[in-house]
Amino acid sequence: MRTNIYSEEFTGDVELVREPIHDAVRFFLKSPPALRRTPRDNRSAVTFWFTQRDASKAAKAFRKAAELCDLFK
């Protein structure tokens, strides 16, 4: 599966989601009106789920992504 998200969709809001078995990092995105649940809801989200055991693997991937983004400066 591939998901494309464009920079103008980023809101800067990120949250940690804690569940008994899996945890997640959720990135909130701006949504077009057709995707809104309510008229005031203007955000979608992409959520990356991982087990606590794999948290360091997820962190490593996010750090690598941040390093790659820094190359565009």
Phi and psi restraints in degrees (range 20) as a CNS / XPLOR table:
assign (resid 1 and name C) (resid 2 and name N)
       (resid 2 and name CA) (resid 2 and name C) 1.0 -124.5 20.0 2
assign (resid 2 and name N) (resid 2 and name CA)
       (resid 2 and name C) (resid 3 and name N) 1.0 140.2 20.0 2
assign (resid 2 and name C) (resid 3 and name N)
       (resid 3 and name CA) (resid 3 and name C) 1.0 -129.0 20.0 2
assign (resid 3 and name N) (resid 3 and name CA)
       (resid 3 and name C) (resid 4 and name N) 1.0 126.8 20.0 2
assign (resid 3 and name C) (resid 4 and name N)
       (resid 4 and name CA) (resid 4 and name C) 1.0 -104.7 20.0 2
assign (resid 4 and name N) (resid 4 and name CA)
       (resid 4 and name C) (resid 5 and name N) 1.0 128.5 20.0 2
assign (resid 4 and name C) (resid 5 and name N)
       (resid 5 and name CA) (resid 5 and name C) 1.0 -128.9 20.0 2
assign (resid 5 and name N) (resid 5 and name CA)
       (resid 5 and name C) (resid 6 and name N) 1.0 131.7 20.0 2
assign (resid 5 and name C) (resid 6 and name N)
       (resid 6 and name CA) (resid 6 and name C) 1.0 -100.4 20.0 2
assign (resid 6 and name N) (resid 6 and name CA)
       (resid 6 and name C) (resid 7 and name N) 1.0 151.8 20.0 2
assign (resid 6 and name C) (resid 7 and name N)
       (resid 7 and name CA) (resid 7 and name C) 1.0 -55.6 20.0 2
assign (resid 7 and name N) (resid 7 and name CA)
       (resid 7 and name C) (resid 8 and name N) 1.0 -35.1 20.0 2
assign (resid 7 and name C) (resid 8 and name N)
       (resid 8 and name CA) (resid 8 and name C) 1.0 -68.4 20.0 2
assign (resid 8 and name N) (resid 8 and name CA)
       (resid 8 and name C) (resid 9 and name N) 1.0 -10.0 20.0 2
assign (resid 8 and name C) (resid 9 and name N)
       (resid 9 and name CA) (resid 9 and name C) 1.0 -86.3 20.0 2
assign (resid 9 and name N) (resid 9 and name CA)
       (resid 9 and name C) (resid 10 and name N) 1.0 -19.2 20.0 2
assign (resid 9 and name C) (resid 10 and name N)
       (resid 10 and name CA) (resid 10 and name C) 1.0 -67.4 20.0 2
assign (resid 10 and name N) (resid 10 and name CA)
       (resid 10 and name C) (resid 11 and name N) 1.0 137.9 20.0 2
assign (resid 10 and name C) (resid 11 and name N)
       (resid 11 and name CA) (resid 11 and name C) 1.0 -104.3 20.0 2
assign (resid 11 and name N) (resid 11 and name CA)
       (resid 11 and name C) (resid 12 and name N) 1.0 -18.4 20.0 2
assign (resid 11 and name C) (resid 12 and name N)
       (resid 12 and name CA) (resid 12 and name C) 1.0 90.0 20.0 2
assign (resid 12 and name N) (resid 12 and name CA)
       (resid 12 and name C) (resid 13 and name N) 1.0 -7.6 20.0 2
assign (resid 12 and name C) (resid 13 and name N)
       (resid 13 and name CA) (resid 13 and name C) 1.0 -86.0 20.0 2
assign (resid 13 and name N) (resid 13 and name CA)
       (resid 13 and name C) (resid 14 and name N) 1.0 124.4 20.0 2
assign (resid 13 and name C) (resid 14 and name N)
       (resid 14 and name CA) (resid 14 and name C) 1.0 -134.5 20.0 2
assign (resid 14 and name N) (resid 14 and name CA)
       (resid 14 and name C) (resid 15 and name N) 1.0 139.2 20.0 2
assign (resid 14 and name C) (resid 15 and name N)
       (resid 15 and name CA) (resid 15 and name C) 1.0 -135.2 20.0 2
assign (resid 15 and name N) (resid 15 and name CA)
       (resid 15 and name C) (resid 16 and name N) 1.0 155.3 20.0 2
assign (resid 15 and name C) (resid 16 and name N)
       (resid 16 and name CA) (resid 16 and name C) 1.0 -94.5 20.0 2
assign (resid 16 and name N) (resid 16 and name CA)
       (resid 16 and name C) (resid 17 and name N) 1.0 132.2 20.0 2
assign (resid 16 and name C) (resid 17 and name N)
       (resid 17 and name CA) (resid 17 and name C) 1.0 -114.0 20.0 2
assign (resid 17 and name N) (resid 17 and name CA)
       (resid 17 and name C) (resid 18 and name N) 1.0 125.6 20.0 2
assign (resid 17 and name C) (resid 18 and name N)
       (resid 18 and name CA) (resid 18 and name C) 1.0 -112.5 20.0 2
assign (resid 18 and name N) (resid 18 and name CA)
       (resid 18 and name C) (resid 19 and name N) 1.0 126.9 20.0 2
assign (resid 18 and name C) (resid 19 and name N)
       (resid 19 and name CA) (resid 19 and name C) 1.0 -128.7 20.0 2
assign (resid 19 and name N) (resid 19 and name CA)
       (resid 19 and name C) (resid 20 and name N) 1.0 164.7 20.0 2
assign (resid 19 and name C) (resid 20 and name N)
       (resid 20 and name CA) (resid 20 and name C) 1.0 -59.1 20.0 2
assign (resid 20 and name N) (resid 20 and name CA)
       (resid 20 and name C) (resid 21 and name N) 1.0 -38.8 20.0 2
assign (resid 20 and name C) (resid 21 and name N)
       (resid 21 and name CA) (resid 21 and name C) 1.0 -106.3 20.0 2
assign (resid 21 and name N) (resid 21 and name CA)
       (resid 21 and name C) (resid 22 and name N) 1.0 -39.7 20.0 2
assign (resid 21 and name C) (resid 22 and name N)
       (resid 22 and name CA) (resid 22 and name C) 1.0 -120.4 20.0 2
assign (resid 22 and name N) (resid 22 and name CA)
       (resid 22 and name C) (resid 23 and name N) 1.0 150.2 20.0 2
assign (resid 22 and name C) (resid 23 and name N)
       (resid 23 and name CA) (resid 23 and name C) 1.0 -117.8 20.0 2
assign (resid 23 and name N) (resid 23 and name CA)
       (resid 23 and name C) (resid 24 and name N) 1.0 167.6 20.0 2
assign (resid 23 and name C) (resid 24 and name N)
       (resid 24 and name CA) (resid 24 and name C) 1.0 -151.1 20.0 2
assign (resid 24 and name N) (resid 24 and name CA)
       (resid 24 and name C) (resid 25 and name N) 1.0 158.4 20.0 2
assign (resid 24 and name C) (resid 25 and name N)
       (resid 25 and name CA) (resid 25 and name C) 1.0 -116.3 20.0 2
assign (resid 25 and name N) (resid 25 and name CA)
       (resid 25 and name C) (resid 26 and name N) 1.0 125.2 20.0 2
assign (resid 25 and name C) (resid 26 and name N)
       (resid 26 and name CA) (resid 26 and name C) 1.0 -114.7 20.0 2
assign (resid 26 and name N) (resid 26 and name CA)
       (resid 26 and name C) (resid 27 and name N) 1.0 125.7 20.0 2
assign (resid 26 and name C) (resid 27 and name N)
       (resid 27 and name CA) (resid 27 and name C) 1.0 -102.7 20.0 2
assign (resid 27 and name N) (resid 27 and name CA)
       (resid 27 and name C) (resid 28 and name N) 1.0 120.2 20.0 2
assign (resid 27 and name C) (resid 28 and name N)
       (resid 28 and name CA) (resid 28 and name C) 1.0 -85.5 20.0 2
assign (resid 28 and name N) (resid 28 and name CA)
       (resid 28 and name C) (resid 29 and name N) 1.0 142.1 20.0 2
assign (resid 28 and name C) (resid 29 and name N)
       (resid 29 and name CA) (resid 29 and name C) 1.0 -127.6 20.0 2
assign (resid 29 and name N) (resid 29 and name CA)
       (resid 29 and name C) (resid 30 and name N) 1.0 154.7 20.0 2
assign (resid 29 and name C) (resid 30 and name N)
       (resid 30 and name CA) (resid 30 and name C) 1.0 -72.0 20.0 2
assign (resid 30 and name N) (resid 30 and name CA)
       (resid 30 and name C) (resid 31 and name N) 1.0 144.3 20.0 2
assign (resid 30 and name C) (resid 31 and name N)
       (resid 31 and name CA) (resid 31 and name C) 1.0 -120.8 20.0 2
assign (resid 31 and name N) (resid 31 and name CA)
       (resid 31 and name C) (resid 32 and name N) 1.0 143.5 20.0 2
assign (resid 31 and name C) (resid 32 and name N)
       (resid 32 and name CA) (resid 32 and name C) 1.0 -70.0 20.0 2
assign (resid 32 and name N) (resid 32 and name CA)
       (resid 32 and name C) (resid 33 and name N) 1.0 155.8 20.0 2
assign (resid 32 and name C) (resid 33 and name N)
       (resid 33 and name CA) (resid 33 and name C) 1.0 -51.3 20.0 2
assign (resid 33 and name N) (resid 33 and name CA)
       (resid 33 and name C) (resid 34 and name N) 1.0 -34.6 20.0 2
assign (resid 33 and name C) (resid 34 and name N)
       (resid 34 and name CA) (resid 34 and name C) 1.0 -64.9 20.0 2
assign (resid 34 and name N) (resid 34 and name CA)
       (resid 34 and name C) (resid 35 and name N) 1.0 -20.6 20.0 2
assign (resid 34 and name C) (resid 35 and name N)
       (resid 35 and name CA) (resid 35 and name C) 1.0 -99.2 20.0 2
assign (resid 35 and name N) (resid 35 and name CA)
       (resid 35 and name C) (resid 36 and name N) 1.0 0.8 20.0 2
assign (resid 35 and name C) (resid 36 and name N)
       (resid 36 and name CA) (resid 36 and name C) 1.0 -82.0 20.0 2
assign (resid 36 and name N) (resid 36 and name CA)
       (resid 36 and name C) (resid 37 and name N) 1.0 136.0 20.0 2
assign (resid 36 and name C) (resid 37 and name N)
       (resid 37 and name CA) (resid 37 and name C) 1.0 -74.0 20.0 2
assign (resid 37 and name N) (resid 37 and name CA)
       (resid 37 and name C) (resid 38 and name N) 1.0 -37.0 20.0 2
assign (resid 37 and name C) (resid 38 and name N)
       (resid 38 and name CA) (resid 38 and name C) 1.0 -133.8 20.0 2
assign (resid 38 and name N) (resid 38 and name CA)
       (resid 38 and name C) (resid 39 and name N) 1.0 161.7 20.0 2
assign (resid 38 and name C) (resid 39 and name N)
       (resid 39 and name CA) (resid 39 and name C) 1.0 -59.0 20.0 2
assign (resid 39 and name N) (resid 39 and name CA)
       (resid 39 and name C) (resid 40 and name N) 1.0 -30.4 20.0 2
assign (resid 39 and name C) (resid 40 and name N)
       (resid 40 and name CA) (resid 40 and name C) 1.0 -85.3 20.0 2
assign (resid 40 and name N) (resid 40 and name CA)
       (resid 40 and name C) (resid 41 and name N) 1.0 -13.2 20.0 2
assign (resid 40 and name C) (resid 41 and name N)
       (resid 41 and name CA) (resid 41 and name C) 1.0 -84.2 20.0 2
assign (resid 41 and name N) (resid 41 and name CA)
       (resid 41 and name C) (resid 42 and name N) 1.0 107.9 20.0 2
assign (resid 41 and name C) (resid 42 and name N)
       (resid 42 and name CA) (resid 42 and name C) 1.0 -114.7 20.0 2
assign (resid 42 and name N) (resid 42 and name CA)
       (resid 42 and name C) (resid 43 and name N) 1.0 20.7 20.0 2
assign (resid 42 and name C) (resid 43 and name N)
       (resid 43 and name CA) (resid 43 and name C) 1.0 -128.5 20.0 2
assign (resid 43 and name N) (resid 43 and name CA)
       (resid 43 and name C) (resid 44 and name N) 1.0 142.7 20.0 2
assign (resid 43 and name C) (resid 44 and name N)
       (resid 44 and name CA) (resid 44 and name C) 1.0 -108.1 20.0 2
assign (resid 44 and name N) (resid 44 and name CA)
       (resid 44 and name C) (resid 45 and name N) 1.0 -177.7 20.0 2
assign (resid 44 and name C) (resid 45 and name N)
       (resid 45 and name CA) (resid 45 and name C) 1.0 -152.0 20.0 2
assign (resid 45 and name N) (resid 45 and name CA)
       (resid 45 and name C) (resid 46 and name N) 1.0 151.6 20.0 2
assign (resid 45 and name C) (resid 46 and name N)
       (resid 46 and name CA) (resid 46 and name C) 1.0 -116.4 20.0 2
assign (resid 46 and name N) (resid 46 and name CA)
       (resid 46 and name C) (resid 47 and name N) 1.0 126.3 20.0 2
assign (resid 46 and name C) (resid 47 and name N)
       (resid 47 and name CA) (resid 47 and name C) 1.0 -118.6 20.0 2
assign (resid 47 and name N) (resid 47 and name CA)
       (resid 47 and name C) (resid 48 and name N) 1.0 127.0 20.0 2
assign (resid 47 and name C) (resid 48 and name N)
       (resid 48 and name CA) (resid 48 and name C) 1.0 -104.6 20.0 2
assign (resid 48 and name N) (resid 48 and name CA)
       (resid 48 and name C) (resid 49 and name N) 1.0 111.7 20.0 2
assign (resid 48 and name C) (resid 49 and name N)
       (resid 49 and name CA) (resid 49 and name C) 1.0 -94.8 20.0 2
assign (resid 49 and name N) (resid 49 and name CA)
       (resid 49 and name C) (resid 50 and name N) 1.0 144.7 20.0 2
assign (resid 49 and name C) (resid 50 and name N)
       (resid 50 and name CA) (resid 50 and name C) 1.0 -156.2 20.0 2
assign (resid 50 and name N) (resid 50 and name CA)
       (resid 50 and name C) (resid 51 and name N) 1.0 155.8 20.0 2
assign (resid 50 and name C) (resid 51 and name N)
       (resid 51 and name CA) (resid 51 and name C) 1.0 -79.8 20.0 2
assign (resid 51 and name N) (resid 51 and name CA)
       (resid 51 and name C) (resid 52 and name N) 1.0 160.0 20.0 2
assign (resid 51 and name C) (resid 52 and name N)
       (resid 52 and name CA) (resid 52 and name C) 1.0 -58.5 20.0 2
assign (resid 52 and name N) (resid 52 and name CA)
       (resid 52 and name C) (resid 53 and name N) 1.0 -34.3 20.0 2
assign (resid 52 and name C) (resid 53 and name N)
       (resid 53 and name CA) (resid 53 and name C) 1.0 -63.4 20.0 2
assign (resid 53 and name N) (resid 53 and name CA)
       (resid 53 and name C) (resid 54 and name N) 1.0 -32.9 20.0 2
assign (resid 53 and name C) (resid 54 and name N)
       (resid 54 and name CA) (resid 54 and name C) 1.0 -96.8 20.0 2
assign (resid 54 and name N) (resid 54 and name CA)
       (resid 54 and name C) (resid 55 and name N) 1.0 8.3 20.0 2
assign (resid 54 and name C) (resid 55 and name N)
       (resid 55 and name CA) (resid 55 and name C) 1.0 -58.8 20.0 2
assign (resid 55 and name N) (resid 55 and name CA)
       (resid 55 and name C) (resid 56 and name N) 1.0 -38.8 20.0 2
assign (resid 55 and name C) (resid 56 and name N)
       (resid 56 and name CA) (resid 56 and name C) 1.0 -68.8 20.0 2
assign (resid 56 and name N) (resid 56 and name CA)
       (resid 56 and name C) (resid 57 and name N) 1.0 -32.5 20.0 2
assign (resid 56 and name C) (resid 57 and name N)
       (resid 57 and name CA) (resid 57 and name C) 1.0 -65.7 20.0 2
assign (resid 57 and name N) (resid 57 and name CA)
       (resid 57 and name C) (resid 58 and name N) 1.0 -42.2 20.0 2
assign (resid 57 and name C) (resid 58 and name N)
       (resid 58 and name CA) (resid 58 and name C) 1.0 -64.4 20.0 2
assign (resid 58 and name N) (resid 58 and name CA)
       (resid 58 and name C) (resid 59 and name N) 1.0 -43.6 20.0 2
assign (resid 58 and name C) (resid 59 and name N)
       (resid 59 and name CA) (resid 59 and name C) 1.0 -61.2 20.0 2
assign (resid 59 and name N) (resid 59 and name CA)
       (resid 59 and name C) (resid 60 and name N) 1.0 -41.0 20.0 2
assign (resid 59 and name C) (resid 60 and name N)
       (resid 60 and name CA) (resid 60 and name C) 1.0 -62.3 20.0 2
assign (resid 60 and name N) (resid 60 and name CA)
       (resid 60 and name C) (resid 61 and name N) 1.0 -41.9 20.0 2
assign (resid 60 and name C) (resid 61 and name N)
       (resid 61 and name CA) (resid 61 and name C) 1.0 -66.1 20.0 2
assign (resid 61 and name N) (resid 61 and name CA)
       (resid 61 and name C) (resid 62 and name N) 1.0 -41.4 20.0 2
assign (resid 61 and name C) (resid 62 and name N)
       (resid 62 and name CA) (resid 62 and name C) 1.0 -66.4 20.0 2
assign (resid 62 and name N) (resid 62 and name CA)
       (resid 62 and name C) (resid 63 and name N) 1.0 -39.7 20.0 2
assign (resid 62 and name C) (resid 63 and name N)
       (resid 63 and name CA) (resid 63 and name C) 1.0 -62.7 20.0 2
assign (resid 63 and name N) (resid 63 and name CA)
       (resid 63 and name C) (resid 64 and name N) 1.0 -43.3 20.0 2
assign (resid 63 and name C) (resid 64 and name N)
       (resid 64 and name CA) (resid 64 and name C) 1.0 -60.9 20.0 2
assign (resid 64 and name N) (resid 64 and name CA)
       (resid 64 and name C) (resid 65 and name N) 1.0 -43.5 20.0 2
assign (resid 64 and name C) (resid 65 and name N)
       (resid 65 and name CA) (resid 65 and name C) 1.0 -61.5 20.0 2
assign (resid 65 and name N) (resid 65 and name CA)
       (resid 65 and name C) (resid 66 and name N) 1.0 -41.5 20.0 2
assign (resid 65 and name C) (resid 66 and name N)
       (resid 66 and name CA) (resid 66 and name C) 1.0 -64.4 20.0 2
assign (resid 66 and name N) (resid 66 and name CA)
       (resid 66 and name C) (resid 67 and name N) 1.0 -41.1 20.0 2
assign (resid 66 and name C) (resid 67 and name N)
       (resid 67 and name CA) (resid 67 and name C) 1.0 -62.0 20.0 2
assign (resid 67 and name N) (resid 67 and name CA)
       (resid 67 and name C) (resid 68 and name N) 1.0 -41.1 20.0 2
assign (resid 67 and name C) (resid 68 and name N)
       (resid 68 and name CA) (resid 68 and name C) 1.0 -65.7 20.0 2
assign (resid 68 and name N) (resid 68 and name CA)
       (resid 68 and name C) (resid 69 and name N) 1.0 -39.7 20.0 2
assign (resid 68 and name C) (resid 69 and name N)
       (resid 69 and name CA) (resid 69 and name C) 1.0 -63.4 20.0 2
assign (resid 69 and name N) (resid 69 and name CA)
       (resid 69 and name C) (resid 70 and name N) 1.0 -35.1 20.0 2
assign (resid 69 and name C) (resid 70 and name N)
       (resid 70 and name CA) (resid 70 and name C) 1.0 -64.2 20.0 2
assign (resid 70 and name N) (resid 70 and name CA)
       (resid 70 and name C) (resid 71 and name N) 1.0 -22.5 20.0 2
assign (resid 70 and name C) (resid 71 and name N)
       (resid 71 and name CA) (resid 71 and name C) 1.0 -66.3 20.0 2
assign (resid 71 and name N) (resid 71 and name CA)
       (resid 71 and name C) (resid 72 and name N) 1.0 -18.5 20.0 2
assign (resid 71 and name C) (resid 72 and name N)
       (resid 72 and name CA) (resid 72 and name C) 1.0 -82.6 20.0 2
assign (resid 72 and name N) (resid 72 and name CA)
       (resid 72 and name C) (resid 73 and name N) 1.0 -3.7 20.0 2
